[in-house]
Amino acid sequence: LHKFINRRDRPLITDSGGFQVFSLAYGSVHEELSTGGELKRASKKGRGTTSHGNGPPVKVTEEGVVFRSYRDGRKIPLTPESTVQAQKSFGADIIIPLDELPPYHIDPKVLEDSVEKTHRWEARSLNEHLKNVKEQAMYCVIHGGLSRELRKKSMDYLTSLPFDGYSIGGSLGKNSDELNKLLQWMMPLLNENVGHVDRRSKPRHLLGIADEPSVKNAVLNGIDTMDSCYPTRLARHGTLLSREGKIHIKSGKYSRQYGVPIDPECSCSTCQQYDRPYMWHLLKAKEPVFMSLATIHNIQYMNDLMAEQRQLILEDKI
């Protein structure tokens, strides 16, 4: 992957694909597939099915997950071992093991069973990884939803295993406030060394979060890295990030703002060459190049945001 995407001198983190698989049954991927690519809430009638075949799109067993391709309906299996093997073959620097992603609203007993299954899957993933480390790292995924009891149980078990870092996953709350409260409680626990386990020295990664308020709160709480499709998904659907706030470029008010880039302070190639009316035109005309130009900008905005956070840390301001 480093050579393929010309990222030869910087690290890559890859995931098992579990998030995308479970999102076929519920969540953002299901909603996009169910609504023809529009970011709308899928109808109740459409939930749990795809356009191919009958039956649920995702089947979970102790062995792993079987899902139906949204392209041709064929069944594809994922196991803890196969997802590790795939990520190793890609040359990932940091590997995330297969985990089950339960929805926000879930029966407590079902959530507990899910956490236990995820622990077994992660232990199998780690065993597969340790057969041939190859200078690659593996992070665990701490689960438990908003249950502090299950979160602590997950932390205690997974940090007792020789993972190289800790990622926080599963349901993280319905909004930024719930996420912030969860991190405020969790992160001090990850700073406590337990017995022979040196928790404090290992990096912490937050899975699937990148909206600006959550990013800033996560950094304040001690999160080191984050990943998310947030900036690119927003770009595809016409929302551009800026220091003035989000710009919904399909609004007619941007069609006459000639000479004004998306964000006057942005150094990306899109902002250096094109203005808001042109971006408005591309979206309205359904020009495919809009998605590329918008994505370039939103990624640059996120890079600028993270560079700002790193500088504030260096200056002891946060």
C-alpha positions as CSV (number, residue, x, y, z in Angstrom):
1,L,0.0,0.0,0.0
2,H,2.8,2.4,0.7
3,K,4.1,2.2,-2.8
4,F,0.6,2.0,-4.4
5,I,-0.5,5.3,-2.9
6,N,3.0,6.8,-2.8
7,R,3.1,7.1,1.0
8,R,6.6,5.6,1.2
9,D,8.0,7.4,4.3
10,R,4.9,7.7,6.6
11,P,2.9,5.1,8.5
12,L,-0.3,3.5,7.5
13,I,-3.1,2.2,9.8
14,T,-5.6,-0.3,8.4
15,D,-8.7,-1.8,9.8
16,S,-10.3,-5.2,9.5
17,G,-13.3,-4.1,7.5
18,G,-15.6,-5.0,10.4
19,F,-17.0,-1.5,10.6
20,Q,-17.9,-1.5,6.9
21,V,-19.5,-4.9,7.2
22,F,-21.7,-4.1,10.2
23,S,-22.6,-0.8,8.5
24,L,-24.2,-2.8,5.7
25,A,-26.8,-3.9,8.2
26,Y,-27.2,-0.5,10.0
27,G,-25.4,2.8,10.0
28,S,-24.1,5.2,7.4
29,V,-23.1,2.6,4.7
30,H,-26.6,1.0,4.9
31,E,-28.2,4.4,4.7
32,E,-26.2,5.4,1.6
33,L,-26.9,2.1,-0.1
34,S,-30.6,2.3,0.8
35,T,-31.1,5.9,-0.5
36,G,-29.1,5.8,-3.7
37,G,-26.1,7.6,-2.2
38,E,-28.0,10.4,-0.5
39,L,-27.1,11.0,3.1
40,K,-30.7,10.6,4.5
41,R,-32.0,8.3,7.2
42,A,-33.0,5.0,5.5
43,S,-36.6,4.1,5.8
44,K,-37.6,1.4,8.3
45,K,-38.7,-0.8,5.5
46,G,-35.3,-0.8,4.0
47,R,-33.3,-1.5,7.1
48,G,-31.4,-4.8,7.3
49,T,-31.6,-5.6,3.6
50,T,-29.6,-4.7,0.5
51,S,-30.5,-4.8,-3.1
52,H,-29.1,-8.3,-3.6
53,G,-30.5,-11.5,-2.4
54,N,-32.8,-12.4,0.5
55,G,-32.0,-12.6,4.2
56,P,-29.8,-10.5,6.4
57,P,-26.8,-8.8,4.7
58,V,-24.6,-9.8,7.7
59,K,-24.4,-13.1,9.6
60,V,-22.3,-13.3,12.8
61,T,-21.0,-16.6,14.2
62,E,-18.2,-17.5,16.7
63,E,-16.0,-18.1,13.7
64,G,-16.4,-14.6,12.2
65,V,-18.7,-12.7,9.9
66,V,-20.2,-13.6,6.5
67,F,-21.6,-10.7,4.6
68,R,-23.2,-10.2,1.2
69,S,-21.5,-8.0,-1.3
70,Y,-23.6,-4.9,-2.1
71,R,-22.3,-5.2,-5.7
72,D,-23.3,-8.8,-6.7
73,G,-24.8,-10.4,-3.6
74,R,-22.1,-13.0,-3.2
75,K,-21.2,-14.2,0.3
76,I,-17.8,-13.1,1.6
77,P,-16.4,-14.5,4.9
78,L,-14.2,-12.5,7.4
79,T,-12.5,-14.1,10.3
80,P,-10.1,-12.7,12.8
81,E,-7.2,-14.7,11.2
82,S,-8.1,-13.8,7.6
83,T,-8.4,-10.0,8.3
84,V,-5.0,-10.0,10.0
85,Q,-3.4,-11.9,7.1
86,A,-4.9,-9.4,4.7
87,Q,-3.6,-6.4,6.6
88,K,-0.2,-7.9,6.9
89,S,-0.1,-8.5,3.2
90,F,-1.0,-4.9,2.5
91,G,2.1,-3.8,4.5
92,A,0.1,-1.9,7.2
93,D,2.2,-0.4,10.0
94,I,-0.7,-0.5,12.5
95,I,-3.3,-3.3,12.3
96,I,-6.8,-3.2,13.9
97,P,-8.3,-6.6,14.6
98,L,-11.8,-7.8,13.7
99,D,-14.5,-6.7,16.2
100,E,-18.2,-6.7,16.4
101,L,-19.9,-3.4,16.1
102,P,-23.3,-3.3,18.0
103,P,-25.7,-0.4,17.5
104,Y,-26.2,2.4,20.0
105,H,-29.6,1.0,21.1
106,I,-29.0,-2.5,22.2
107,D,-30.1,-4.8,25.1
108,P,-27.5,-4.8,27.8
109,K,-27.2,-8.6,27.8
110,V,-26.7,-8.6,24.0
111,L,-24.0,-6.0,24.4
112,E,-22.2,-8.0,27.1
113,D,-22.3,-11.1,24.8
114,S,-20.9,-9.0,22.0
115,V,-18.1,-7.6,24.1
116,E,-17.1,-11.2,25.1
117,K,-17.2,-12.4,21.5
118,T,-15.0,-9.4,20.4
119,H,-12.5,-10.3,23.1
120,R,-12.2,-13.8,21.8
121,W,-11.8,-12.5,18.2
122,E,-9.2,-10.0,19.3
123,A,-7.2,-12.7,21.2
124,R,-7.3,-14.9,18.0
125,S,-6.2,-11.9,15.9
126,L,-3.3,-11.2,18.3
127,N,-2.2,-14.9,18.1
128,E,-2.2,-14.7,14.3
129,H,-0.2,-11.5,14.4
130,L,2.4,-12.8,16.7
131,K,3.2,-15.7,14.4
132,N,5.0,-13.3,12.2
133,V,5.2,-9.7,13.5
134,K,7.2,-8.3,10.6
135,E,7.8,-5.0,12.3
136,Q,4.1,-4.3,12.3
137,A,2.0,-3.2,15.3
138,M,-1.4,-4.3,16.4
139,Y,-3.8,-2.2,18.5
140,C,-6.7,-3.7,20.5
141,V,-10.2,-2.3,20.3
142,I,-11.8,-1.5,23.7
143,H,-15.6,-2.0,23.6
144,G,-18.5,-1.8,25.9
145,G,-20.7,1.0,24.5
146,L,-21.6,3.5,27.2
147,S,-21.6,0.9,30.0
148,R,-18.7,1.8,32.3
149,E,-18.8,-1.7,33.8
150,L,-18.2,-3.3,30.3
151,R,-15.7,-0.6,29.3
152,K,-13.6,-1.3,32.4
153,K,-13.9,-5.1,31.8
154,S,-12.8,-4.6,28.2
155,M,-9.9,-2.4,29.3
156,D,-8.7,-4.7,32.0
157,Y,-8.7,-7.8,29.7
158,L,-7.3,-6.3,26.5
159,T,-4.6,-4.3,28.2
160,S,-3.4,-7.5,29.9
161,L,-2.5,-8.9,26.4
162,P,0.6,-7.8,24.5
163,F,-1.0,-5.3,22.1
164,D,1.1,-2.4,20.9
165,G,-1.5,0.3,21.5
166,Y,-5.1,0.8,22.6
167,S,-7.9,1.9,20.3
168,I,-11.4,2.9,21.6
169,G,-14.3,1.6,19.5
170,G,-17.8,0.4,19.5
171,S,-20.7,2.7,20.2
172,L,-19.2,6.0,21.5
173,G,-22.5,7.8,22.2
174,K,-25.1,9.6,20.2
175,N,-23.4,13.0,20.2
176,S,-20.1,14.7,20.9
177,D,-21.2,15.4,24.5
178,E,-21.7,11.7,25.3
179,L,-18.3,10.9,23.7
180,N,-16.6,13.5,25.7
181,K,-18.0,12.3,29.0
182,L,-17.0,8.7,28.1
183,L,-13.4,9.8,27.3
184,Q,-13.2,11.9,30.5
185,W,-13.9,8.8,32.5
186,M,-11.9,6.3,30.4
187,M,-8.7,8.1,29.7
188,P,-7.5,8.4,33.4
189,L,-7.9,4.6,33.7
190,L,-5.6,4.1,30.7
191,N,-3.0,6.3,32.5
192,E,-3.0,3.8,35.4
193,N,-0.5,1.0,35.3
194,V,-2.0,-2.2,36.6
195,G,0.4,-4.8,37.9
196,H,3.1,-5.5,35.3
197,V,1.0,-3.8,32.6
198,D,2.4,-0.4,31.5
199,R,-0.7,1.2,30.1
200,R,0.6,4.7,30.2
201,S,3.4,4.3,27.6
202,K,1.2,3.0,24.9
203,P,-0.5,5.1,22.2
204,R,-4.3,5.6,22.2
205,H,-6.4,5.7,19.0
206,L,-10.0,6.8,18.6
207,L,-11.9,4.9,15.9
208,G,-14.3,6.6,13.5
209,I,-14.3,10.2,15.0
210,A,-13.4,13.4,13.1
211,D,-15.9,16.1,13.6
212,E,-14.2,19.2,14.9
213,P,-15.7,19.5,18.4
214,S,-15.0,15.8,19.1
215,V,-11.4,16.0,17.7
216,K,-10.6,18.9,20.1
217,N,-12.2,17.2,23.1
218,A,-10.4,13.9,22.2
219,V,-7.0,15.7,22.1
220,L,-7.7,17.4,25.4
221,N,-8.5,13.9,26.9
222,G,-5.2,12.4,25.7
223,I,-6.1,10.7,22.5
224,D,-3.1,10.5,20.2
225,T,-4.6,9.5,16.8
226,M,-8.0,9.3,15.1
227,D,-9.5,8.1,11.9
228,S,-12.7,8.7,10.1
229,C,-14.4,9.0,6.7
230,Y,-16.1,12.2,8.0
231,P,-14.2,14.8,5.9
232,T,-14.4,12.8,2.7
233,R,-18.0,11.7,3.1
234,L,-19.0,15.3,3.8
235,A,-17.1,16.4,0.7
236,R,-18.9,13.9,-1.5
237,H,-22.3,15.2,-0.4
238,G,-21.5,18.9,-0.8
239,T,-20.4,20.0,2.7
240,L,-17.1,21.9,2.8
241,L,-15.2,22.6,6.0
242,S,-13.9,26.1,6.7
243,R,-12.7,28.3,9.5
244,E,-16.1,30.1,9.2
245,G,-17.9,26.8,9.8
246,K,-19.5,24.3,7.5
247,I,-20.3,25.5,4.0
248,H,-23.2,23.7,2.3
249,I,-22.1,24.6,-1.1
250,K,-25.4,23.7,-2.9
251,S,-27.0,26.8,-1.3
252,G,-27.6,29.5,-3.9
253,K,-26.0,32.2,-1.8
254,Y,-22.6,30.8,-2.8
255,S,-23.3,31.1,-6.6
256,R,-22.4,34.8,-6.8
257,Q,-19.4,34.9,-4.4
258,Y,-16.9,35.3,-7.2
259,G,-13.3,35.3,-6.2
260,V,-14.0,33.9,-2.8
261,P,-12.3,30.5,-2.1
262,I,-13.9,27.9,0.1
263,D,-11.6,29.1,2.9
264,P,-9.4,32.2,2.4
265,E,-6.9,30.8,4.8
266,C,-6.6,27.4,3.2
267,S,-3.5,26.5,1.2
268,C,-5.0,23.5,-0.7
269,S,-4.9,23.4,-4.5
270,T,-8.7,23.7,-4.7
271,C,-8.7,26.9,-2.7
272,Q,-5.7,28.3,-4.6
273,Q,-7.4,27.7,-8.0
274,Y,-11.2,27.8,-7.7
275,D,-13.8,29.9,-6.0
276,R,-17.2,29.2,-4.3
277,P,-19.3,29.8,-7.4
278,Y,-17.3,27.3,-9.4
279,M,-17.7,24.7,-6.7
280,W,-21.4,25.5,-6.6
281,H,-21.7,25.0,-10.3
282,L,-19.8,21.7,-10.3
283,L,-22.1,20.3,-7.6
284,K,-25.3,21.5,-9.3
285,A,-24.1,20.2,-12.7
286,K,-23.3,16.8,-11.0
287,E,-19.7,17.0,-12.3
288,P,-17.7,14.1,-10.9
289,V,-14.6,16.4,-10.5
290,F,-16.5,18.1,-7.7
291,M,-16.0,15.2,-5.3
292,S,-12.2,15.2,-5.9
293,L,-11.8,18.9,-5.5
294,A,-14.0,19.0,-2.4
295,T,-12.2,16.0,-0.8
296,I,-8.8,17.6,-1.4
297,H,-10.0,20.7,0.5
298,N,-11.6,18.9,3.4
299,I,-8.6,16.7,4.0
300,Q,-6.3,19.8,4.0
301,Y,-8.6,21.4,6.5
302,M,-8.4,18.4,8.8
303,N,-4.6,18.3,8.4
304,D,-4.4,22.0,9.3
305,L,-6.7,21.4,12.3
306,M,-4.4,18.6,13.6
307,A,-1.3,20.6,13.0
308,E,-2.8,23.4,15.1
309,Q,-3.6,20.9,17.9
310,R,0.0,19.5,17.8
311,Q,1.4,23.1,18.0
312,L,-0.8,23.9,21.0
313,I,0.5,20.8,22.8
314,L,4.1,21.8,22.1
315,E,3.4,25.3,23.5
316,D,1.8,23.7,26.6
317,K,-1.4,25.5,25.9
318,I,-3.5,22.3,26.1
